[in-house]
Amino acid sequence: MLRRDAKGQYLFDLLCHHLNLLEKDYFGIRFVDPDKQRHWLEFTKSVVKQMRAQPPFTMCFRVKFYPTDPAALKEEITRYLVFLQIKRDLYHGRLLCKTSDAALLAAYILQAEIGDYDPGKHPEGYSSKFQFFPKHSEKLERKIAEIHKSELSGQTPATSELNFLRKAQTLETYGVDPHPCKDVSGNAAFLAFTPFGFVVLQGNKRVHFIKWNEVTKMKFEGKTFYLYVSQKEEKKIVLTYFAPTPEACKHLWKCGIENQAFYKLEKSSQVRTVSSSNLFFKGSRFRYSGRVAKEVMESSAKIKREPPEIHRAGLVPSRSCPSITHGPRLSSVPRTRRRAVHISIMEGLESLRDSAHSTPVRSSSHGEALAGPGSGERVAVIADESYSPADSVLPTPVAEHSLELLLLARQANGAPCSIEEEKESEAGTPAAEEGELRALCPGTAGLGPPQAQQVNKFLLSVLRLLLVTVGLLFVLLLLLIVLTESDLDTAFFRDIRQTPEFEQFHYQYFCPLRRWFACKLRAVVNLLIDT
């Protein structure tokens, strides 16, 4: 049962329990608000209160913190889920690599999914039936098949997945979660937080890499994101970038705070509440909740149980992708059987579209780029050198496909939600394309429409600005009275009083104003005495 006031931690624990997952700190639940902005579900807050949209709610189970060394994960089920995530990253072009590395990674996927090469089952060109990248050549497909046939025979799925993770870990963009922004010159850039630090990608180059211990502060104001860096051999520097929207900037800031806390700190007790505020902008306070990487590794080492069973299924057809020209492709992991709580670990073609956690999702064609002006409608192609992030990070639809959970509310008055069997999809939709994690809780009558919330935000901003203005005027008035009327003879006040500008103001403006005010005050007092 999921109550209307259930915290995010309850929903997350429910999923992990169903998946039989103990090393769960690397994962999270993501959702999309009505403005198409992605968020990570905060475990300390109510699930319903975090949703600004009306039901149904679309959520998604994802890797939130990439393991520093995925091969060091204790359990195979954890490595398998991380493998699925990185395989999706490879498809998006988020995992940049040379053609030779791409061929090897794809071959590991083939070996893990279909096993050893069998001439009877795998005819010529069989590798072209599978979707590993947005677009690739027949030459690359032949290279993938060649490696699969000659180099990987005898590897079990678990071994192939482990080798895949070890290879992916060596790549520069392992664990990159791209946040599209622009620099101070207006050039498109992708900001990302990795297990090792903060990176900035422009074109196909990594222009900045800053280790977590060099990042001293992160803050945002409106659409502007500031990163304060202190390096041993250089002076302190501030990197400034501009996000598409204030909401995207705030999400970028939150992700940075969480990633730095997770990878840098020794203990979760060292986590502090972080604020990012300014007089003219709404301040935000945020505190990372959860264990840090070192604590997670120590806890994993204490796991002593029989390895849980992993259900790896065969391949099923999936809807063809507009960028593919070599015939229909197959997805990698099909749906499992429907159950009362249906959570399917799958990897469909459509599920591979989710690329940028922070970018407002656009309902656009699969081939559009998010690189900004001049990027055009291009599709990433594996070159002999590497992917270009500006070409390869693809827009993503709101509906994500990885895990699904239906939470059906019985009443709209806050009654508990019961977890029930998922209904069949609409006619004409292939089963392999389903797989969202959907939380359908109609008990949200208290939530106002987005338009009303925007008006309330505007009024609060105007009120805040007025209060700040009045406060500043009051402080200036107090300072003026102290300067003109007090007997304080400090060096600071003395220097100000001796300036020609202050003397002119005092004798030409302030003294006449004081006499006028005193005259009016005496008139009011006399009037009150007479009455």
Buried (B, 14 or more C-beta within 10 A) or exposed (E): EBBBEBBBBBBBBBBBEBBEBBBBBBBBBBBBBEBBBBBBBBBEEBBBBBBBBEBBBBBBBBBBBBBBEBEEBBBBBBBBBBBBBBBBBBBBBBBBBBBEBBBBBBBBBBBBBBBEBEEEEBEEEBBBBBBBBBBBBEEBBBBBBBBBBEEBEEBEBBBBBBBBBEBBBEBBBBBBBBBBBBBEEEBBBBBBBBBBBBBBBBBBEBEBBBEBEBBEEBBBBBBBBBBBBBEEEEEEEEBEBBBBBBBBBBBBBBBBBBBBBBBBBEEBEEBEEBEBEEEEBBEBEBBBBBBBBBBBBEBBEEEEEEEEEBEBBEBBBBBEBEBBEBEBBBBBBBBEEBEEBBBBBBBBBBBBBBBBBBBBBEEEEBBBBBBBEEBEEBBBBBEEEBBBBBBBBBBBBBBBBBBBBBBBBEEEEBBBBEBBEBEEEEEEEBBBBBBBBBBBBBBBEEBEEBEEEEEEEEEEEEEBEEEEEEEEEEEEEEEEEEBBEEEEEEEEBEEEEEEEEBEEBBEEEBEEEEEEEEEEEEEEEEEEEEE
